[in-house]
Amino acid sequence: MYYYGGEVEQDIGKAAEYYQKAADLGNASMCYTIGNMYYSGEGVEQDYGKAAEYYQKAADLGVAQALCDLGMMYYTGEGAEQDYGRAVNYFTQAAEQEEPAAMFALGECLRLGLGLEKDAGKAAEWYRKAL
């Protein structure tokens, strides 16, 4: 309610406090949500390290999007040391859970030969799966 406002006055910072509490109690969805907030600096001070920490917690609890976002951090080097091999590992785990963004990212890694050997055929397969 604090995030969107309406019944109460909108307060993104207060929403972040409640998301944080739920995440710390092990709520997978809230681990991912607070990770996004730390990544973007929405309602909290931007902190890529905390974003990665909460993405990892969410990933450990089965959130495929969190695996994909961790992969993107390693792919781009934003918030983590660039490591294509680790990126591919996270993308693969998320793609195996049918996460379309990870499927596309895995296709890109295969097309460009980042983190694994170039393979246009396999790249095309992952692109098609992402649709």
C-alpha positions in Angstrom: 0.0 0.0 0.0 2.9 2.4 0.8 4.5 1.7 -2.6 1.4 2.6 -4.7 -0.4 4.9 -2.3 -4.2 5.3 -2.3 -5.4 4.0 1.1 -2.3 5.5 2.7 0.0 8.3 1.4 2.6 6.9 -1.0 5.9 6.4 0.7 8.4 4.4 -1.3 10.9 4.4 1.6 8.4 3.0 4.0 7.4 0.4 1.4 11.1 -0.6 1.2 11.2 -1.1 5.0 8.3 -3.5 4.8 9.7 -5.3 1.8 13.1 -5.6 3.6 11.4 -7.2 6.7 9.5 -9.7 4.5 12.7 -10.5 2.6 14.6 -11.0 5.8 11.9 -13.5 6.8 12.6 -15.5 3.7 9.8 -14.3 1.3 11.2 -15.1 -2.2 9.2 -12.4 -4.0 10.3 -9.7 -1.5 13.9 -10.8 -1.8 13.7 -10.1 -5.5 11.7 -6.9 -5.0 14.1 -5.4 -2.5 17.0 -6.5 -4.7 15.5 -4.4 -7.5 15.1 -1.5 -5.1 18.8 -1.7 -4.1 19.8 -2.0 -7.7 17.9 1.1 -8.8 18.1 3.1 -5.6 14.4 3.3 -5.4 13.3 3.9 -1.8 16.8 2.9 -0.5 20.3 4.1 -1.1 21.6 2.4 -4.3 23.8 -0.5 -3.4 24.8 -3.1 -6.0 26.3 -5.4 -3.4 23.0 -5.6 -1.5 21.1 -6.0 -4.8 23.3 -9.0 -5.6 22.9 -10.4 -2.1 19.1 -10.2 -2.3 19.0 -11.5 -5.9 21.1 -14.5 -4.7 18.6 -15.1 -1.8 15.7 -14.9 -4.2 17.5 -17.2 -6.7 18.2 -19.7 -3.9 14.4 -19.6 -3.2 13.6 -20.4 -6.8 13.1 -17.0 -8.5 14.3 -17.4 -12.1 14.3 -13.6 -12.7 16.8 -13.2 -9.9 19.1 -15.6 -11.6 18.8 -13.7 -14.8 19.5 -10.4 -13.1 22.6 -11.8 -11.4 23.7 -13.0 -14.8 23.2 -9.5 -16.2 25.3 -8.0 -13.4 28.2 -10.3 -14.3 27.6 -9.8 -18.0 27.7 -6.0 -17.9 30.1 -5.7 -15.0 27.6 -3.4 -13.3 27.7 -4.2 -9.6 30.0 -7.2 -10.1 33.3 -7.9 -11.7 32.6 -8.7 -15.4 32.7 -12.5 -15.7 31.0 -14.0 -18.8 31.4 -17.5 -17.5 29.4 -16.7 -14.3 26.9 -14.8 -16.4 26.4 -17.8 -18.6 26.0 -20.0 -15.6 23.2 -17.8 -14.1 21.5 -17.4 -17.5 21.5 -21.1 -18.1 19.9 -21.8 -14.7 17.2 -19.2 -15.4 16.7 -20.3 -19.0 16.1 -23.9 -17.7 13.3 -22.4 -15.6 11.8 -20.9 -18.8 12.8 -17.3 -18.1 12.6 -15.5 -21.5 15.1 -12.8 -20.8 17.7 -15.4 -19.7 17.0 -17.4 -22.9 17.6 -14.3 -25.0 20.8 -13.4 -23.0 22.1 -17.0 -23.4 21.5 -16.7 -27.1 23.5 -13.5 -27.1 26.4 -15.1 -25.3 26.3 -18.0 -27.8 26.1 -15.6 -30.8 29.0 -13.5 -29.6 31.1 -16.2 -28.0 31.1 -14.7 -24.5 31.6 -17.2 -21.8 31.4 -20.1 -24.1 32.2 -21.0 -27.7 30.4 -19.2 -30.5 27.5 -21.2 -31.9 25.0 -19.4 -34.1 22.8 -22.5 -34.4 22.4 -22.8 -30.6 22.0 -19.1 -30.3 19.1 -19.2 -32.7 17.5 -22.0 -30.7 17.6 -19.9 -27.5 16.3 -16.8 -29.4 13.3 -18.9 -30.6 12.7 -20.3 -27.1 12.7 -16.7 -25.7 9.7 -15.8 -27.9 
